[in-house]
Amino acid sequence: MRLIRILFKRETAAPMAAVTFASVVCVALVCVRILWVGHLHHAFLVWNLFLAWLPLIFALLAAHWMETRPGSRWQSAALGVAWLLFFPNAHYIFTDLIHLTSKFYGQFWVDLTLILACALTGLVLGFLSLYLMQCMVARRYGGIAGWLFVAASAGLASLGVYIGRFLRFNSWDVLVRPGRIYQTLDSWMQGPMANRSSFAFLVLFATFLFIAYVMLYALTHMSPALSGSGSATREVKVA
């Protein structure tokens, strides 16, 4: 119950209600798709959507801990590390487009729409958590540091998505199999020219995440006075 109160406190109630509604709709659509086709081929979207929620939960807990116990920095730092480990999961769903194969060509557009709906929900979940972390960094180190944190997070998220999709590691493998991850990344970085497409993916996906976040940030910080001035203008014209 305490976690529910933290998630749905007054300051975050509206966005939490929106992403909860979107997640419920996505899960329902996946269930309908499973019943319609008769197999569990797209059930993985529910698991990936669950993983996309984890960074937001960690970010909300870190913000709550920082607000209620500002002297206990190591707890917030630990939650920040957990957030960073699971942050790529919020954007990983976009790579599930790889499952759009000719085997299910008859349901191609249905599956495309379903995956994109889940991916968009995951994207917003990740950006909500990133905004909370950016605010904490900016509050302590300044606005420029906050935006540098956003850029670095986009790059690390891109790397995390690559590690998950192509190197087939999970977030918890950092604790379970750290040596294996190090060996794989070390051998991968030995031949940068042989991995040009991989580096291109890292740069392009990080750029995509950063641009998408900037646009969403700008939209959510639009001045409310614009709508008021528009109404006033219309009233003047009518008069």
C-alpha positions as CSV (number, residue, x, y, z in Angstrom):
1,M,0.0,0.0,0.0
2,R,2.9,2.4,0.7
3,L,4.2,1.9,-2.8
4,I,0.8,2.6,-4.2
5,R,0.6,5.8,-2.2
6,I,4.1,6.9,-3.5
7,L,3.1,6.0,-7.1
8,F,-0.2,7.9,-7.1
9,K,0.6,10.9,-4.9
10,R,-0.9,14.2,-5.9
11,E,2.1,15.4,-7.9
12,T,2.3,12.3,-10.1
13,A,-1.3,11.1,-10.1
14,A,-2.2,12.3,-13.6
15,P,0.7,10.8,-15.5
16,M,0.6,7.6,-13.5
17,A,-3.1,7.2,-14.3
18,A,-2.3,7.7,-18.0
19,V,0.5,5.1,-18.2
20,T,-1.5,2.7,-16.0
21,F,-4.5,3.0,-18.4
22,A,-2.2,2.6,-21.4
23,S,-0.6,-0.5,-19.9
24,V,-3.9,-2.1,-19.1
25,V,-5.1,-1.5,-22.6
26,C,-1.9,-3.0,-24.1
27,V,-2.2,-6.1,-21.9
28,A,-5.8,-6.5,-22.9
29,L,-4.9,-6.2,-26.6
30,V,-2.2,-8.8,-26.2
31,C,-4.7,-11.1,-24.5
32,V,-7.2,-10.6,-27.3
33,R,-4.5,-11.3,-29.9
34,I,-3.6,-14.5,-28.1
35,L,-7.2,-15.7,-28.0
36,W,-7.8,-14.6,-31.6
37,V,-4.8,-16.5,-33.1
38,G,-4.7,-19.3,-30.6
39,H,-1.0,-19.2,-29.5
40,L,1.2,-17.3,-27.0
41,H,3.6,-15.9,-29.6
42,H,3.2,-12.3,-28.4
43,A,2.9,-13.0,-24.7
44,F,6.4,-11.7,-24.3
45,L,5.1,-8.1,-24.7
46,V,3.4,-8.4,-21.3
47,W,6.7,-9.3,-19.6
48,N,8.6,-6.6,-21.5
49,L,5.9,-4.1,-20.4
50,F,6.3,-5.2,-16.8
51,L,10.1,-4.6,-17.1
52,A,9.4,-1.1,-18.5
53,W,7.6,-0.2,-15.3
54,L,10.6,-1.0,-13.1
55,P,12.7,2.1,-13.9
56,L,9.7,4.3,-13.1
57,I,9.1,2.6,-9.8
58,F,12.8,2.9,-8.9
59,A,12.8,6.6,-9.9
60,L,9.7,7.4,-7.8
61,L,11.2,5.6,-4.8
62,A,14.5,7.5,-5.2
63,A,12.7,10.8,-5.4
64,H,10.5,9.9,-2.4
65,W,13.6,8.9,-0.4
66,M,15.4,12.0,-1.4
67,E,12.5,14.2,-0.4
68,T,11.7,12.5,2.9
69,R,15.3,11.6,4.0
70,P,17.7,14.0,2.3
71,G,20.5,12.9,4.6
72,S,20.4,9.3,3.5
73,R,22.1,9.7,0.1
74,W,23.3,6.1,-0.3
75,Q,19.7,4.8,-0.5
76,S,18.9,7.2,-3.3
77,A,22.2,6.3,-5.0
78,A,21.3,2.6,-4.8
79,L,17.9,3.2,-6.3
80,G,19.6,5.3,-9.0
81,V,21.8,2.5,-9.9
82,A,18.9,0.1,-10.0
83,W,17.1,2.7,-12.2
84,L,20.0,2.8,-14.6
85,L,20.2,-1.0,-14.9
86,F,16.6,-1.3,-15.8
87,F,16.1,1.9,-17.8
88,P,16.9,0.3,-21.2
89,N,14.0,-2.1,-20.7
90,A,11.6,0.8,-21.1
91,H,12.8,1.3,-24.7
92,Y,13.6,-2.3,-25.5
93,I,10.1,-3.0,-26.8
94,F,10.9,-1.1,-30.0
95,T,13.3,-3.8,-31.0
96,D,10.4,-6.4,-30.7
97,L,9.5,-5.2,-34.2
98,I,12.0,-7.9,-35.2
99,H,9.2,-10.5,-34.5
100,L,7.2,-9.1,-37.5
101,T,8.1,-12.0,-39.8
102,S,6.5,-13.4,-42.9
103,K,5.3,-16.4,-40.8
104,F,2.5,-14.2,-39.5
105,Y,2.0,-12.0,-42.6
106,G,-1.8,-12.3,-42.3
107,Q,-1.6,-10.4,-39.0
108,F,1.2,-8.1,-39.9
109,W,-0.6,-4.8,-39.5
110,V,-2.3,-6.0,-36.3
111,D,1.0,-7.1,-34.8
112,L,2.7,-3.9,-35.9
113,T,0.1,-1.8,-34.2
114,L,0.2,-3.9,-31.1
115,I,4.0,-3.8,-30.7
116,L,4.0,0.0,-31.4
117,A,1.3,0.6,-28.8
118,C,3.4,-1.3,-26.2
119,A,6.6,0.4,-27.3
120,L,5.0,3.8,-27.0
121,T,3.8,3.0,-23.5
122,G,7.3,1.8,-22.6
123,L,8.8,4.9,-24.1
124,V,6.6,7.2,-21.9
125,L,7.3,5.1,-18.8
126,G,11.0,5.5,-19.4
127,F,10.7,9.2,-20.0
128,L,8.7,9.7,-16.9
129,S,11.4,8.0,-14.9
130,L,14.1,10.0,-16.7
131,Y,12.4,13.2,-16.0
132,L,12.3,12.4,-12.3
133,M,16.0,11.5,-12.3
134,Q,16.8,14.7,-14.3
135,C,15.0,16.8,-11.7
136,M,16.9,15.2,-8.9
137,V,20.3,15.8,-10.6
138,A,19.3,19.3,-11.6
139,R,18.2,20.1,-8.0
140,R,21.6,19.1,-6.7
141,Y,24.0,20.0,-9.5
142,G,22.2,22.5,-11.7
143,G,20.2,22.5,-14.9
144,I,23.1,21.9,-17.3
145,A,24.1,18.9,-15.3
146,G,20.6,17.6,-15.6
147,W,20.6,17.8,-19.4
148,L,24.1,16.2,-19.5
149,F,22.6,13.4,-17.4
150,V,19.7,13.0,-20.0
151,A,22.2,12.8,-22.9
152,A,24.3,10.3,-21.0
153,S,21.3,8.2,-20.0
154,A,20.1,8.1,-23.7
155,G,23.5,6.8,-24.7
156,L,23.6,4.2,-21.9
157,A,20.0,3.1,-22.7
158,S,21.0,2.6,-26.3
159,L,23.9,0.4,-25.2
160,G,21.7,-1.5,-22.8
161,V,19.1,-2.1,-25.6
162,Y,21.9,-3.4,-27.9
163,I,23.2,-5.7,-25.1
164,G,19.8,-7.1,-24.5
165,R,18.7,-7.6,-28.1
166,F,21.9,-8.6,-29.8
167,L,24.2,-9.9,-27.1
168,R,21.2,-11.5,-25.3
169,F,21.9,-10.4,-21.7
170,N,19.4,-9.2,-19.1
171,S,19.6,-6.3,-16.7
172,W,20.1,-8.7,-13.7
173,D,23.0,-10.4,-15.5
174,V,25.1,-7.4,-14.3
175,L,24.9,-9.0,-10.9
176,V,24.5,-12.7,-11.9
177,R,27.1,-12.9,-14.8
178,P,29.2,-9.7,-14.7
179,G,32.3,-11.5,-15.9
180,R,30.5,-12.9,-18.9
181,I,29.2,-9.5,-19.8
182,Y,32.7,-8.0,-19.5
183,Q,34.2,-10.6,-21.8
184,T,31.5,-10.3,-24.4
185,L,31.8,-6.5,-24.5
186,D,35.6,-6.6,-24.5
187,S,35.7,-8.9,-27.5
188,W,33.0,-6.8,-29.2
189,M,35.0,-3.6,-28.8
190,Q,38.2,-5.2,-30.1
191,G,37.0,-4.8,-33.7
192,P,35.1,-1.5,-34.2
193,M,35.4,-1.6,-38.0
194,A,33.9,-5.1,-38.0
195,N,31.0,-3.7,-35.9
196,R,30.2,-0.6,-37.8
197,S,26.5,-1.4,-38.0
198,S,26.4,-1.9,-34.3
199,F,28.0,1.5,-33.6
200,A,25.6,3.0,-36.1
201,F,22.7,1.5,-34.2
202,L,24.0,2.8,-30.9
203,V,24.4,6.4,-32.2
204,L,21.1,6.4,-34.0
205,F,19.0,4.9,-31.2
206,A,20.6,7.2,-28.6
207,T,19.8,10.2,-30.9
208,F,16.2,8.9,-31.3
209,L,15.8,8.7,-27.5
210,F,17.3,12.1,-26.9
211,I,15.2,13.9,-29.6
212,A,12.0,12.1,-28.5
213,Y,12.6,13.1,-24.9
214,V,13.4,16.8,-25.8
215,M,10.1,17.0,-27.8
216,L,8.0,15.4,-25.1
217,Y,9.7,17.7,-22.5
218,A,8.9,20.8,-24.7
219,L,5.3,19.7,-25.1
220,T,4.7,19.1,-21.4
221,H,6.3,22.5,-20.6
222,M,4.2,24.5,-23.0
223,S,2.9,27.6,-21.3
224,P,-0.8,27.3,-20.3
225,A,-1.2,31.0,-21.2
226,L,-1.2,30.1,-24.9
227,S,-4.6,28.4,-24.6
228,G,-5.9,31.4,-22.6
229,S,-4.6,33.9,-25.1
230,G,-6.2,31.9,-27.9
231,S,-9.5,32.0,-26.2
232,A,-9.2,35.7,-25.6
233,T,-8.4,36.3,-29.2
234,R,-11.4,34.4,-30.4
235,E,-13.6,36.4,-28.0
236,V,-12.3,39.6,-29.3
237,K,-12.9,38.6,-32.9
238,V,-16.5,37.5,-32.0
239,A,-17.1,40.8,-30.3
